[in-house]
């Protein structure tokens, strides 16, 4: 597919941008993009309340966005600092100002990939402004942004505040002591602040000062989008709220307007998510019943028992404290936040007006009733990062020159310093207490990585005892060790190894220490020397942890296996919390989407905007136009516009799954309305071969014990049997089944079906067999069939894992027709009684699951198809799928060569004809020939651009493919010997 992008820099979620067309020089951040599916959620009005439409956004695209929440290609959803409205805007109207990263983030610059080590941010600060409240004609000192005056006509800017430029974020702190996301240490528990509740003190226009216990009774003025009031916030309220407040200066005066400025905000309560308890052994698990209360009040917050972890604290040591690979990142500040200087006297001396930084005008407490109003609003930021590239070089770059690395979603990708293990496992010794554990054959550390060729150079550990509790390698068996690292390196394929999360850490991860190193023991008695932040990763299985809460701060080196993740800022807070099925997948029941009904939505409602004005679309000026209304084909324009900003100045939840082909309707007589020509793959035409088995057959044998639904009850009513019979009439109609699909049922249990698919040509599934079991339940057809997928990846080629995003190893098939995925009702994707059929399910699996580019079958990835920035991920997924699909060839053929049919009953004769019989389809030699062709096409020197993951693959894919071909050729010889006998 042709690329829809050019080489311009791409926009991403959280990018800070300004608008070319705004008269207010608005600054904001991106909240949703077309390509980042994790930002998508349907019915955005439920989230944002009001969404503004930029004049260049066509009406129909805007309407579609209000339903599916996916910004059209070439557009993003912005959240501006100066308004509470979100706005859908074209990327061409935006200028990228800044992009934030954390230590450990994977990034890309051109063809180079690397990891962020450190970041440094410089801020532009705006001091307190003089604003007149016109009703009282009083001037107050407050924080101010260039807000649309029509939102609050009672305010008038009298004098701008001080502007300071290029202030390092390391010199600043937030005005509030406690903030959402802060790390708290309390009674040997690690927690993260989820929410804060403040008592807000307000100075009124008559200099009266009153404390309001419930800040929910206050409202921001001028559309100030602050979610939490801070020093300098201009507020309004009701007089009754002032009357019942706690008066600090003065008394309630009914003649005083209920308008004022916040002079103090004291946190009275924090809601905390407790993540982990101190551990001394890996086998310990937190006793959650002993965790502190989820809310901490002022007594706890103001005591010495509660410690805030300060990421800016550094050790007072020399040596390698400033080693370039050690993380030293500034606080992550965004525009609109209110901050103070950590050292105000020092800042006054530094920013004295003698440089381009500007002059800091200190506000005297005595002139503000003793309150400190020396708070500043961040108006913009610029960030630079130290990046450790995969070739081990370090470069300092503006963060606007790098992008998040798309390979972060590539489960096979390996990075230097990661601990890896082979896919092959070995049996534990007989005396081992963990005979159930999964033990890799070899464990090592990636030293160098060639992402282009999909290979890594690895040093292996000697005498490792590393074992895992689960097949996904997410839980480490306690007290296992890595061993000693060898000196020799070996080149291995990405597809032969894995980087288990349970033994890998990132810079920026927070961990508990199981063993306290001697250096950490030199801290003060009672000091927190068992918790810290990973700031460096060695190439030997060790890491450096900064104990930022210890007295004094220390940095210690320890084995990664002696650390336990407490908080992972890259993947979420608690590494021990997963979704109920343990897969991390998202499956919505739609309950979150029901608050807003598009059918009940009227264009006259106050959520449609023209050019920033509250004008319903139908009432808009007739002169309003876009290119599509002037007779141009907008689809052509969409094919060339990308998610790119204007030239830079200085320097799951998932959307509906793939669409089943509902167009394949069934007439009352059981014949299809159309042919299978809508399936976009080349057909095998197996039915035209001699001795071809029937595509549909009713067997007189007993239902095999291996059928997944054997124990389910059979038809119990006439209506059920009638529905079952109708399905079989459709399936058995001449020409009804697509080529390469074989259906078997049993005369004694026609509610049970077994289906074999032969992978379509031109896809990574070609020539491979895939088997599913079906059951038509008692409530059929009012509920969809039950389906089970037989996964054979673990039985051959040494490659386990899914062969498709919708085909789970445990047998689940994710398809809206089966009711296992939330489809789009507007597109009629769900199962419809008396209309949907089993044939439609089979056609959907063949035409929409076993496809050429299965990467885009991942939930929500459909909009990404054709984006050049994503193509590399798709190609890697395709070649991995091709390798895994070869296991579906090896498994049944090897069984048949051994004379075994267990698990294949009902289709064993079809499989023999397809792969073994001398007078059959001979798909095994064809598969071998196709694999040899791929290997020839992929010989050394093949251009990366030519790789499609199918006809040309990477060197990393070719290495295991050669072993697969050797195994297939061995099976070919075995099958030939069996045929001769």
Buried (B, 14 or more C-beta within 10 A) or exposed (E): EEEBBEEBBBBBBBBBBBBEBBEBEBBBBBBBBBBBBEBBBBBBBBBBEBBBBBBBBBBEBBBBBBBBBBBBBBBBBBBBBBBBBBBBBBBBBBBBBBBBBBBBBBBBBEEBBBBBBBBBBBBBBBBBBBBBBEEBEBBBBBBBBBBBEEBBEBBBBEEEBBBBBEBEBBBBBBBBBBBBEBBBBBBBBBBBBBEBBBBBBBBBBBBBBBBBBBBEBBEBBBBBBBEBBBBBBBBBBEBEBBBEBEEBBBEBEEEBBBBBBBBBBBBBBBBBBBBBBBBEEBEBEBEEEEBBEEEBEEEBBEEEEBEBBBBBBBBEEEEEEEEEBBBBBBBBBBBBBBBBBEEEEEBBEBBEEEEEBBBBBBBEEEEBBEBBBBBBBBBBBBBBBBBBBBEEEEBEBBBBBBBBBBBBBBBBBBBBBBBBBBBEBEEBEEEBEBEEBBBBEBBBBBBBBBBBBBBBBBBBBEEBBBBBBEEBBBBBBBEBBBBEBBEEBEBBBBBBBBBBBBBBBBBBBBBBBBBBBEBBEEBEEEBBBBBBBBBBBBBBBBBBBBBBBBBEBBBBEBBBBBBBBBBBBBEEBBBBEEEEEEBEBEBBEEEEBEEBEEEEBEEEEEBBBBBBEEBBBEEBEEEEEBEBEEEEEBEEBBBEBBBBBBEBEEEBBBBBBBBBBBEBEBEEEBEBEEEBEEBEBEBBEBBEBEEBBEBBBBBEEEBBEBBBBBEBEBBEEEBBBEBBEBBBEBBBBEEBBBBBBBBBBBEEBBBBBBBBBBBBBBBBBBBBBBBBBBBBBBEBBEBBBBBBBBBBBBBBBBBBBBBBBBBBBEBBBBBBBBBBBBBBEEEBBBBBEEEBBBBBBBBBBBBBBBBBBBBBBBBBBBBBBBBBBBBBBBBBBBBBBBBBBBBBBBBBBBBBBEEEBEBBBBBBBBBBBBBBBEEBBBBBBBBBEBBBEBBEBBEEEBEEEEBBBBEBBBBBBBBBBEBBBEBBBEBBEBBBEBEEE
